């Protein structure tokens, strides 16, 4: 019985105009009726479970009333959404060109400013590192002497070229300005790019993709 009444309601609503576009109106009706019917069925089922409805007749009436209320709500909501979308596409073409062009210019300016700030920060950190390092810069390679071993520090490109077993390296740095840096994972294909990027792992955090700072300075060794 509910199906028959729903079909009759659908026929009546089908004669109404919502957005003024037949295809859009048909889509609004179908989506609204489907959503209202499905939600009404779930609500009535909950009423049965709560003991508020005990007979099939009561359930059918409740389902129809709830369906009609929800249908009116969904028709209103989807109609407003459709009208909003139609309104957005109702302007002259030149307005869209201006909006897209403005967004593109703003994005380019944002990227330029961000890149400039990153370079400035990199330069400041580099100068700070050079001033705080207490090491002999006369040799072509720096070394760190430990009680049991000597570690030769190299650049990321040098480590990549020396790697024969894998197509990537996992390296760590003695950089005092990168606290918490555990390692960086860089693939050999990075040698073909102007900026070396890789997976950067920080202590107590997931690895993320980004630029490898100080990649061309002799401060790196293989991570183990």
Backbone as numpy.savetxt, mean C-alpha at the origin, in Angstrom:
# Nx Ny Nz CAx CAy CAz Cx Cy Cz
-43.53 -17.28 -1.13 -44.36 -16.08 -1.13 -43.49 -14.82 -1.13
-42.42 -14.85 -0.35 -41.51 -13.71 -0.29 -40.89 -13.44 -1.66
-40.54 -14.52 -2.37 -39.94 -14.37 -3.69 -40.89 -13.69 -4.67
-42.18 -14.07 -4.61 -43.19 -13.47 -5.50 -43.36 -11.99 -5.20
-43.48 -11.65 -3.93 -43.66 -10.25 -3.54 -42.41 -9.44 -3.90
-41.25 -10.05 -3.73 -40.01 -9.35 -4.08 -39.98 -9.07 -5.58
-40.46 -10.02 -6.38 -40.50 -9.85 -7.83 -41.44 -8.72 -8.21
-42.61 -8.65 -7.54 -43.59 -7.58 -7.83 -43.01 -6.22 -7.46
-42.34 -6.15 -6.31 -41.70 -4.90 -5.89 -40.65 -4.48 -6.91
-39.90 -5.48 -7.41 -38.88 -5.20 -8.41 -39.47 -4.62 -9.68
-40.63 -5.14 -10.11 -41.30 -4.62 -11.31 -41.73 -3.17 -11.11
-42.25 -2.88 -9.92 -42.70 -1.52 -9.63 -41.52 -0.55 -9.62
-40.47 -0.95 -8.94 -39.28 -0.09 -8.85 -38.63 0.08 -10.21
-38.75 -0.94 -11.06 -38.15 -0.87 -12.39 -38.72 0.23 -13.25
-39.90 0.74 -12.90 -40.51 1.83 -13.66 -40.04 3.20 -13.18
-39.28 3.22 -12.09 -38.83 4.49 -11.52 -37.51 4.93 -12.15
-37.23 6.20 -12.04 -35.99 6.78 -12.55 -35.15 7.24 -11.37
-33.91 6.83 -11.35 -33.03 7.17 -10.23 -31.91 8.12 -10.66
-31.11 7.69 -11.62 -29.98 8.51 -12.06 -30.23 9.19 -13.40
-31.23 8.71 -14.13 -31.51 9.27 -15.45 -30.84 8.50 -16.57
-30.03 7.50 -16.23 -29.36 6.64 -17.21 -29.89 5.22 -17.02
-30.51 4.68 -18.06 -31.19 3.39 -17.94 -30.26 2.29 -17.45
-29.06 2.20 -18.01 -28.12 1.15 -17.63 -27.72 1.28 -16.16
-27.47 2.51 -15.72 -27.08 2.75 -14.33 -28.25 2.46 -13.39
-29.47 2.85 -13.79 -30.65 2.58 -12.96 -30.87 1.09 -12.79
-30.69 0.33 -13.86 -30.85 -1.12 -13.78 -29.83 -1.73 -12.83
-28.59 -1.22 -12.88 -27.54 -1.71 -11.99 -27.85 -1.36 -10.54
-28.35 -0.14 -10.30 -28.70 0.28 -8.94 -29.78 -0.62 -8.35
-30.81 -0.92 -9.16 -31.92 -1.75 -8.68 -31.44 -3.16 -8.35
-30.65 -3.75 -9.24 -30.19 -5.13 -9.03 -29.30 -5.23 -7.79
-28.38 -4.30 -7.65 -27.47 -4.34 -6.49 -28.25 -4.10 -5.20
-29.16 -3.13 -5.21 -29.93 -2.80 -4.02 -30.81 -3.96 -3.59
-31.51 -4.60 -4.54 -32.39 -5.71 -4.21 -31.59 -6.91 -3.71
-30.46 -7.17 -4.34 -29.63 -8.29 -3.89 -29.11 -8.08 -2.48
-28.61 -6.85 -2.20 -28.08 -6.55 -0.88 -29.19 -6.58 0.18
-30.36 -6.00 -0.15 -31.47 -5.96 0.80 -31.99 -7.36 1.11
-32.14 -8.20 0.08 -32.65 -9.56 0.29 -31.70 -10.39 1.14
-30.41 -10.27 0.83 -29.42 -11.05 1.58 -29.36 -10.62 3.04
-29.37 -9.31 3.28 -29.30 -8.81 4.64 -30.59 -9.10 5.42
-31.74 -9.00 4.73 -33.02 -9.31 5.39 -33.07 -10.77 5.82
-32.57 -11.66 4.98 -32.54 -13.09 5.31 -31.68 -13.33 6.55
-30.51 -12.65 6.63 -29.62 -12.82 7.78 -30.26 -12.28 9.06
-30.92 -11.13 8.96 -31.55 -10.53 10.15 -32.67 -11.41 10.67
-33.52 -11.92 9.76 -34.62 -12.79 10.19 -34.08 -14.07 10.81
-33.00 -14.59 10.27 -32.39 -15.77 10.87 -31.93 -15.51 12.29
-31.40 -14.31 12.53 -30.98 -13.94 13.87 -32.17 -13.81 14.81
-33.29 -13.31 14.28 -34.51 -13.18 15.09 -35.06 -14.55 15.48
-34.95 -15.51 14.54 -35.36 -16.89 14.86 -34.50 -17.44 15.99
-33.16 -17.21 15.86 -32.24 -17.75 16.86 -32.48 -17.12 18.23
-32.89 -15.84 18.24 -33.13 -15.15 19.51 -34.50 -15.46 20.10
-35.34 -16.20 19.36 -36.66 -16.56 19.85 -37.70 -15.47 19.70
-37.37 -14.41 18.95 -38.31 -13.31 18.75 -39.35 -13.66 17.69
-39.01 -14.62 16.84 -39.94 -15.11 15.81 -40.04 -16.62 15.97
-41.27 -17.14 16.00 -41.45 -18.57 16.24 -42.14 -19.30 15.09
-42.82 -18.58 14.22 -43.55 -19.25 13.14 -43.04 -18.81 11.78
-43.34 -19.62 10.77 -42.94 -19.32 9.40 -43.65 -18.09 8.87
-44.92 -17.92 9.26 -45.69 -16.75 8.80 -45.09 -15.46 9.34
-44.73 -15.47 10.61 -44.11 -14.28 11.20 -42.78 -13.98 10.53
-42.05 -15.05 10.24 -40.75 -14.86 9.58 -40.90 -14.27 8.19
-41.92 -14.71 7.44 -42.14 -14.18 6.10 -42.51 -12.70 6.14
-43.39 -12.33 7.08 -43.77 -10.92 7.20 -42.58 -10.06 7.61
-41.84 -10.54 8.58 -40.68 -9.78 9.06 -39.66 -9.60 7.94
-39.44 -10.67 7.18 -38.47 -10.60 6.09 -38.90 -9.58 5.04
-40.22 -9.54 4.74 -40.71 -8.59 3.74 -40.58 -7.16 4.23
-40.95 -6.89 5.47 -40.87 -5.54 6.02 -39.41 -5.06 6.05
-38.55 -5.95 6.54 -37.13 -5.59 6.63 -36.55 -5.38 5.23
-36.98 -6.22 4.29 -36.50 -6.10 2.91 -36.89 -4.75 2.32
-38.12 -4.33 2.52 -38.60 -3.06 1.97 -37.83 -1.89 2.57
-37.61 -1.92 3.88 -36.88 -0.84 4.54 -35.44 -0.77 4.03
-34.79 -1.93 3.98 -33.40 -1.97 3.50 -33.30 -1.59 2.03
-34.30 -2.01 1.24 -34.30 -1.68 -0.18 -34.36 -0.17 -0.39
-35.23 0.50 0.37 -35.31 1.96 0.27 -34.00 2.62 0.65
-33.35 2.09 1.69 -32.07 2.64 2.14 -30.99 2.46 1.07
-30.87 1.24 0.55 -29.83 0.96 -0.45 -30.08 1.72 -1.75
-31.35 1.84 -2.15 -31.66 2.61 -3.36 -31.22 4.06 -3.21
-31.47 4.62 -2.05 -31.07 6.01 -1.81 -29.54 6.15 -1.84
-28.85 5.25 -1.12 -27.39 5.34 -1.03 -26.75 5.17 -2.40
-27.13 4.11 -3.12 -26.50 3.85 -4.42 -26.88 4.90 -5.46
-28.07 5.47 -5.33 -28.47 6.55 -6.24 -27.59 7.78 -6.03
-27.34 8.12 -4.78 -26.48 9.26 -4.50 -25.05 9.03 -4.98
-24.57 7.79 -4.80 -23.23 7.46 -5.29 -23.16 7.59 -6.80
-24.18 7.06 -7.50 -24.22 7.14 -8.96 -24.29 8.59 -9.43
-25.10 9.41 -8.76 -25.20 10.81 -9.14 -23.87 11.54 -8.92
-23.18 11.17 -7.84 -21.88 11.78 -7.59 -20.87 11.44 -8.67
-20.86 10.16 -9.08 -19.93 9.73 -10.14 -20.27 10.41 -11.46
-21.57 10.47 -11.77 -22.00 11.13 -13.01 -21.61 12.60 -12.99
-21.77 13.24 -11.81 -21.38 14.65 -11.69 -19.89 14.86 -11.92
-19.06 13.93 -11.42 -17.61 14.04 -11.59 -17.20 13.98 -13.06
-17.98 13.24 -13.85 -17.64 13.10 -15.27 -18.45 14.05 -16.16
-19.06 15.06 -15.55 -19.90 15.96 -16.33 -19.19 17.26 -16.73
-17.96 17.45 -16.26 -17.24 18.68 -16.56 -16.62 18.64 -17.95
-16.27 19.80 -18.50 -15.57 19.83 -19.79 -14.23 19.13 -19.72
-13.74 18.66 -20.85 -12.50 17.88 -20.89 -11.30 18.68 -20.36
-11.27 19.99 -20.64 -10.10 20.78 -20.25 -9.91 20.82 -18.73
-11.01 20.70 -17.98 -10.90 20.70 -16.52 -10.14 19.47 -16.03
-10.43 18.32 -16.64 -9.72 17.09 -16.25 -8.25 17.18 -16.63
-7.97 17.79 -17.78 -6.57 17.96 -18.20 -5.81 18.82 -17.21
-6.46 19.92 -16.76 -5.83 20.81 -15.78 -5.59 20.09 -14.46
-6.58 19.32 -14.01 -6.45 18.61 -12.73 -5.33 17.58 -12.78
-5.32 16.78 -13.87 -4.29 15.74 -14.00 -2.90 16.36 -14.11
-2.80 17.46 -14.90 -1.51 18.13 -15.07 -1.02 18.71 -13.75
-1.93 19.32 -12.99 -1.56 19.91 -11.70 -1.07 18.83 -10.73
-1.79 17.72 -10.69 -1.38 16.60 -9.81 -0.01 16.07 -10.20
0.23 15.96 -11.52 1.53 15.46 -11.99 2.65 16.42 -11.61
2.41 17.74 -11.75 3.43 18.73 -11.40 3.72 18.69 -9.91
2.66 18.62 -9.09 2.84 18.55 -7.64 3.63 17.31 -7.25
3.33 16.16 -7.89 4.05 14.92 -7.60 5.52 15.04 -7.95
5.82 15.64 -9.11 7.21 15.81 -9.53 7.96 16.71 -8.55
7.31 17.83 -8.16 7.95 18.75 -7.21 8.20 18.06 -5.88
7.24 17.27 -5.42 7.39 16.54 -4.16 8.57 15.57 -4.23
8.70 14.86 -5.35 9.80 13.90 -5.50 11.14 14.61 -5.55
11.19 15.78 -6.22 12.44 16.53 -6.31 12.87 17.02 -4.93
11.90 17.58 -4.18 12.20 18.08 -2.84 12.64 16.94 -1.91
11.94 15.81 -2.01 12.29 14.66 -1.17 13.69 14.16 -1.49
14.02 14.09 -2.78 15.35 13.61 -3.19 16.43 14.58 -2.73
16.12 15.90 -2.80 17.08 16.91 -2.37 17.36 16.79 -0.88
16.29 16.60 -0.08 16.46 16.45 1.36 17.26 15.20 1.71
17.00 14.12 0.96 17.74 12.88 1.20 19.23 13.07 0.92
19.54 13.80 -0.15 20.95 14.06 -0.49 21.61 14.92 0.58
20.87 15.95 1.06 21.42 16.81 2.10 21.68 16.02 3.38
20.75 15.16 3.73 20.91 14.34 4.93 22.10 13.40 4.78
22.23 12.83 3.58 23.36 11.93 3.31 24.68 12.67 3.44
24.73 13.90 2.92 25.95 14.69 2.99 26.31 15.03 4.43
25.29 15.41 5.22 25.53 15.74 6.62 26.04 14.54 7.41
25.42 13.38 7.16 25.85 12.17 7.85 27.26 11.77 7.45
27.59 11.98 6.17 28.93 11.65 5.69 29.98 12.51 6.37
29.70 13.82 6.47 30.65 14.72 7.12 30.80 14.38 8.59
29.67 14.04 9.24 29.73 13.68 10.65 30.55 12.42 10.86
30.38 11.46 9.96 31.12 10.21 10.07 32.62 10.44 9.89
32.97 11.29 8.92 34.38 11.57 8.67 35.03 12.27 9.86
34.26 13.11 10.55 34.80 13.84 11.71 34.92 12.97 12.95
34.05 11.96 13.06 34.05 11.13 14.27 34.88 9.87 14.14
35.27 9.53 12.93 36.06 8.30 12.75 37.49 8.53 13.23
37.99 7.58 13.97 39.39 7.61 14.41 40.08 6.40 13.78
40.55 6.61 12.56 41.19 5.51 11.84 42.24 6.08 10.90
43.10 5.25 10.47 44.18 5.65 9.57 43.66 5.63 8.15
43.59 6.80 7.50 43.07 6.91 6.15 44.17 6.86 5.09
45.39 6.62 5.48 46.48 6.63 4.51 46.47 5.38 3.64
46.04 4.24 4.17 46.01 3.01 3.39 44.83 3.01 2.45
44.91 2.26 1.41 43.81 2.18 0.44 42.67 1.36 0.98
42.91 0.52 1.97 41.87 -0.28 2.60 41.99 -0.14 4.11
40.83 0.06 4.76 40.79 0.15 6.21 40.69 -1.26 6.79
41.22 -1.44 7.97 41.11 -2.75 8.63 40.70 -2.54 10.07
40.00 -3.48 10.59 39.65 -3.53 12.01 40.34 -4.76 12.59
41.16 -4.54 13.61 41.90 -5.64 14.20 41.18 -6.11 15.44
40.81 -7.35 15.46 40.18 -7.97 16.62 41.15 -8.97 17.23
40.89 -9.40 18.44 41.82 -10.32 19.09 42.08 -11.58 18.27
41.07 -12.05 17.52 41.24 -13.33 16.83 41.26 -13.21 15.32
40.93 -12.02 14.76 40.88 -11.92 13.31 41.02 -10.47 12.86
41.31 -10.32 11.56 41.40 -9.02 10.94 40.32 -8.95 9.87
39.44 -7.94 9.94 38.35 -7.79 8.99 38.67 -6.66 8.03
38.67 -6.95 6.77 38.93 -5.94 5.75 37.60 -5.33 5.32
37.51 -4.02 5.43 36.29 -3.32 5.05 36.36 -2.91 3.58
35.25 -3.11 2.87 35.21 -2.81 1.44 33.90 -2.12 1.09
33.78 -1.70 -0.15 32.53 -1.10 -0.62 31.56 -2.20 -1.03
30.31 -1.84 -1.15 29.30 -2.80 -1.59 29.62 -3.34 -2.99
29.98 -2.48 -3.96 30.33 -3.00 -5.29 31.49 -3.99 -5.25
32.47 -3.74 -4.41 33.61 -4.66 -4.30 33.15 -6.02 -3.79
32.31 -6.01 -2.77 31.81 -7.28 -2.22 30.95 -8.02 -3.25
30.17 -7.27 -4.04 29.34 -7.90 -5.07 30.21 -8.58 -6.13
31.25 -7.93 -6.54 32.13 -8.49 -7.58 32.91 -9.71 -7.08
33.17 -9.74 -5.78 33.94 -10.86 -5.22 33.07 -12.08 -4.94
31.74 -11.89 -4.90 30.83 -13.00 -4.58 30.71 -13.94 -5.78
31.06 -15.20 -5.57 31.02 -16.20 -6.64 29.94 -17.26 -6.44
29.55 -17.48 -5.19 28.61 -18.57 -4.89 27.15 -18.16 -5.08
26.83 -16.91 -4.83 25.44 -16.45 -4.92 25.34 -15.24 -5.84
24.12 -14.92 -6.23 23.90 -13.71 -7.04 23.56 -12.52 -6.16
23.88 -12.62 -4.87 23.64 -11.52 -3.94 24.66 -11.60 -2.82
24.74 -10.53 -2.03 25.57 -10.51 -0.83 24.72 -10.06 0.35
25.09 -10.47 1.53 24.51 -9.96 2.76 25.65 -9.32 3.54
25.58 -8.00 3.68 26.69 -7.26 4.26 26.23 -6.47 5.47
27.20 -6.17 6.35 26.93 -5.33 7.51 27.94 -4.20 7.52
27.65 -3.14 8.30 28.47 -1.93 8.26 28.90 -1.54 9.66
30.05 -0.83 9.72 30.52 -0.30 11.00 30.13 1.16 11.16
29.07 1.58 10.44 28.67 2.98 10.44 28.08 3.38 11.79
28.69 4.33 12.49 28.15 4.74 13.81 26.86 5.54 13.69
26.54 6.04 12.49 25.33 6.83 12.30 24.14 6.00 11.85
24.29 4.68 11.85 23.18 3.79 11.49 22.95 2.79 12.62
22.58 3.26 13.80 22.35 2.32 14.92 21.16 1.42 14.62
21.32 0.18 14.96 20.23 -0.76 14.75 20.27 -1.46 13.40
21.19 -1.06 12.51 21.29 -1.72 11.21 21.91 -3.10 11.39
21.17 -4.13 10.99 21.67 -5.49 11.15 22.43 -5.94 9.90
21.78 -5.80 8.74 22.47 -6.14 7.50 21.73 -5.55 6.31
22.38 -5.60 5.15 21.73 -5.24 3.89 21.95 -6.40 2.92
20.90 -6.72 2.15 20.98 -7.77 1.15 20.89 -7.11 -0.22
21.95 -7.28 -1.02 22.01 -6.59 -2.32 22.31 -7.62 -3.41
21.53 -7.57 -4.50 21.75 -8.47 -5.62 22.78 -7.89 -6.59
23.46 -8.76 -7.33 24.51 -8.32 -8.24 24.01 -7.39 -9.34
22.73 -7.54 -9.70 22.18 -6.68 -10.75 22.18 -5.21 -10.33
22.37 -4.95 -9.03 22.42 -3.57 -8.55 23.61 -2.82 -9.12
24.63 -3.55 -9.58 25.81 -2.90 -10.16 25.49 -2.13 -11.42
24.38 -2.46 -12.07 24.03 -1.80 -13.33 23.26 -0.50 -13.11
22.90 -0.19 -11.84 22.12 1.00 -11.54 23.00 2.08 -10.92
22.56 3.33 -11.06 23.33 4.44 -10.50 23.25 4.47 -8.97
22.11 4.09 -8.42 21.95 4.00 -6.98 21.80 2.55 -6.57
22.57 2.14 -5.59 22.48 0.76 -5.13 21.35 0.65 -4.10
20.47 -0.29 -4.35 19.36 -0.52 -3.44 19.34 -1.98 -3.03
18.73 -2.25 -1.90 18.66 -3.63 -1.43 17.69 -3.75 -0.27
17.60 -4.95 0.26 16.75 -5.20 1.42 17.54 -4.87 2.69
17.03 -3.92 3.45 17.73 -3.44 4.63 17.05 -4.00 5.87
17.80 -4.69 6.69 17.26 -5.33 7.91 17.73 -4.55 9.13
16.76 -4.08 9.92 17.08 -3.38 11.15 16.80 -4.32 12.33
17.43 -4.07 13.44 17.18 -4.86 14.64 15.73 -4.73 15.07
15.09 -5.86 15.40 13.71 -5.90 15.89 12.73 -5.30 14.89
12.99 -5.46 13.60 12.07 -4.95 12.58 12.20 -5.79 11.32
11.17 -5.75 10.48 11.19 -6.51 9.23 12.08 -5.80 8.21
12.63 -6.58 7.30 13.45 -6.01 6.24 12.59 -5.19 5.30
13.14 -4.06 4.81 12.41 -3.23 3.86 13.35 -2.83 2.73
12.75 -2.43 1.61 13.51 -2.11 0.41 13.87 -0.64 0.40
15.12 -0.31 0.13 15.50 1.10 0.09 16.93 1.29 -0.35
17.36 2.54 -0.42 18.72 2.88 -0.81 19.71 2.40 0.24
20.84 1.92 -0.21 21.91 1.50 0.69 22.86 2.69 0.86
22.72 3.40 1.98 23.58 4.55 2.23 25.02 4.10 2.48
25.97 4.94 2.05 27.40 4.66 2.20 27.82 3.40 1.44
27.08 3.06 0.36 27.41 1.83 -0.38 28.78 1.89 -1.03
29.25 3.10 -1.33 30.53 3.24 -2.04 31.68 3.60 -1.11
31.45 3.50 0.19 32.52 3.75 1.14 33.01 2.43 1.72
34.29 2.42 2.07 34.91 1.19 2.58 34.56 1.02 4.07
33.34 0.56 4.29 32.87 0.34 5.66 32.05 -0.95 5.76
32.13 -1.83 4.74 31.26 -3.00 4.67 32.06 -4.30 4.73
31.42 -5.28 5.33 31.97 -6.64 5.35 30.81 -7.63 5.28
31.09 -8.86 4.89 30.02 -9.86 4.77 29.44 -10.17 6.13
28.11 -10.28 6.17 27.40 -10.54 7.41 27.29 -12.04 7.65
27.53 -12.43 8.87 27.42 -13.86 9.19 26.59 -14.03 10.46
